[in-house]
Amino acid sequence: MATTATGEIGAGGRPVAAASNLSARMARSWRRNGAGYLFLTPWLIGFFGLTLGPTLASLYLSFTDYDLLTPPRWAGLKNYEYAFFQDERLRHALWVTFQYVIWAVPLKLAVALALAMALDRSVRGVGLYRAAFYLPSLLGASVAIALLWRLIFGADGLVNHLLFVILGIKGPGWVTHPDYALWTLIALAVWQFGSPMIIFLAGLRQIPQDLYEAASMDGAGPPRQFFRITLPLLAPVIFFNLVFQTIEAFKAFTQAFIVSGGKGGPVDSTLFYSLYLYIEAFENFRMGYASALAWLLLVIIGVFTAIAFLTSRYWVYYEDEGR
Amino acid sequence: MASLELRNVVKRFGAVEIIHGVDLTIEDGEFVVFVGPSGCGKSTLLRMIAGLEGISAGEIYIDGELVNDVAAAKRGLAMVFQSYALYPHMSVRKNLSFGLETMGAPKAEIRNRVAEAAEILQINELLERRPGQLSGGQRQRVAIGRAIVREPRIFLFDEPLSNLDAELRVQMRVEINKLHRRLGTTMIFVTHDQVEAMTLADRIVVLRAGVIEQVGTPLDLYNHPANLFVAGFIGSPRMNFLAAEMVAGEGEARIRGRSGLDLAFPAADPRRPDQEKVTFGVRPEHLRIADPTSAMLTGEVQIAEHLGGETFLYVSLPSGETIVVEIKGQAAVRSGERVGIDVDASACHVFGGDGLVIGRDAGSELPSSAARGEQAPAQAAPL
């Protein structure tokens, strides 16, 4: 109260006093929050230097012709026009990516939820199982595992070997046949169910046990309990995993790059959007066009996320909701 | 409506035995309260009756039918949980109808039963709301409503009032009482609050450490506790206990304590030793303030609690023991004052070294309330 009164007098009659008042206040604020800003510095440098800067730069580059060797030349909307109206390969890459998203995300979430439910009990050694099931997620996105998968699913790989020994079937080259290569990548993605599983586990732990007891007194068996209690109460977590995994799936790159040897083959069957973007940027040296593709991907992901959020009010129930 | 019988029911978790062979019969339409301190096994016992917890040994009969292996849903019971356990994502109406829908009841019947339950509990205007929008008392009603619509054979209440504030608790207590009278259904109610037990129960089952200490009507337990535990547990403020000695005499015994306590006690059991250490028990309302020069006990008032309708005096005796004296109405007694106390000899209790009550009737070997327990369906288990 006293401070406000002094401030008002200073502002009205004595501007000098007001200025010194302001600087005093800033000094006080710095003393109070200085350490906080200091601790934030590495992150701020990273954010501005490595995230925001390049992002804005790529926005600019998306309106230019830029081959990485000569300075960018302003091209207006040319890159976007090409992407929208002429680029057949982009359309194919989008189609491949959509298929990947549509299959990999729900399958991964289903597997993650099933295992989370299996692990959500106090059995001896359950911690070990949880760690073991999480392991693929730690390894899955790595180059080494993608290479390993390429070997395992190759024409002479372990999978075909086992198929032949056990069932007498001579399997195709899973990663070299255009009909199967994408499915192999989807399988690789589903196998990395660890992080949604951990989040599901945390979500399951939040559902009070006595709701299940009440439901069982009400005559609801396990399936009805699952559909009427577990799923609705887990909806916020499902929603989070869905959005997060969808974004991840749209951005998928490493597996396709490694398994297809960086080409998106065979016959462009694993030409993910990100991989196509990479090829345009670093193999065809069309950095301007690649930048435009990056921004289009951002918009596509934004649209899907928005759709998820808009529909969520019809299927996601939040405990703290006032409805 | 149904009767319930437990025969030598045991519960073990691994090697640890929680319930040590409980025998109990509950008559059709009775309101029985399980009461006891935390960890006495009362909730476990209720959950075993509900079918939510398996039983390790013994038998449970509902209306004469053995239900050991009958699933919770098939026992025809309904339970009100301590946390209410309302489905948070469903409206009140859905919460009420969920069980009936699960059992495939016709839509019209569901509608009628929900409407009826809502009417009984006066929650009509809440039907479209979600539990999150209700107050504690309203949630409690919905939880009870969910049980009512099922039209169960027995209602089970697991400490349903413990999450309510004191005022609401009293109010809900009255409502549950009314509900019992209206429906006439058998009800089993678990609580650690002996006031709830006293006010609600037709019969109280006092449990401690997985054993039934005593079964009886509220006043039975109050007037004739079978042992030290029940004597101390039932009644507030609790019964005063003084260390004493019982000396056998001709036809009667004398109870003598360190602070001048000296009473004739009409128990002369020839099988008891001539002289034994006992615990003398007397409720605060059976003590009277008297002239210090002539009173049996004298002591100094440590604290005087003036509640308006009654006054509680915490008096320390020369022996170092403290006793509580209840005076009806308002008494002009202050802390530090020296007072005399007389004991109503007809209303006192004597407990032997084993904690069991020593009968007042000469020659009686059974505690009076345990003798009553013989007629009552359940027998008090020994300490």
Contacts between the chains, C-beta under 8 A, distances in Angstrom:
chain1	res1	chain2	res2	distance
A	208	B	83	6.6
A	208	B	85	6.9
A	210	B	81	5.0
A	210	B	82	8.0
A	210	B	83	5.5
A	210	B	85	4.1
A	211	B	85	5.5
A	211	B	87	6.3
A	213	B	52	5.2
A	213	B	72	7.9
A	213	B	79	7.8
A	213	B	81	7.2
A	213	B	85	6.8
A	214	B	79	7.4
A	214	B	81	6.2
A	214	B	85	4.0
A	214	B	86	7.9
A	214	B	87	7.5
A	214	B	146	7.7
A	215	B	87	7.7
A	215	B	98	7.5
A	216	B	52	7.1
A	216	B	71	7.7
A	216	B	72	5.2
A	216	B	73	6.1
A	217	B	50	6.6
A	217	B	51	7.9
A	217	B	52	7.3
A	217	B	72	5.2
A	217	B	73	6.3
A	217	B	77	7.2
A	217	B	78	6.6
A	217	B	79	5.3
A	217	B	99	7.5
A	218	B	73	6.9
A	218	B	98	5.5
A	218	B	99	3.5
A	218	B	102	5.4
A	218	B	146	7.8
A	218	B	150	7.7
A	219	B	73	3.7
A	219	B	74	7.9
A	219	B	99	6.0
A	219	B	102	4.3
A	219	B	103	5.1
A	220	B	73	7.6
A	220	B	98	7.6
A	220	B	102	5.0
A	224	B	102	6.3
A	228	B	87	7.7
A	228	B	98	7.4
A	229	B	87	6.8
A	232	B	89	4.5
A	233	B	88	7.1
A	233	B	89	6.2
A	317	B	88	7.6
A	317	B	89	4.2
A	319	B	88	5.7
A	319	B	132	6.6
A	320	B	132	7.2
A	321	B	130	7.9
A	321	B	132	6.9
A	322	B	132	7.5
A	322	B	133	6.9
A	323	B	130	6.9
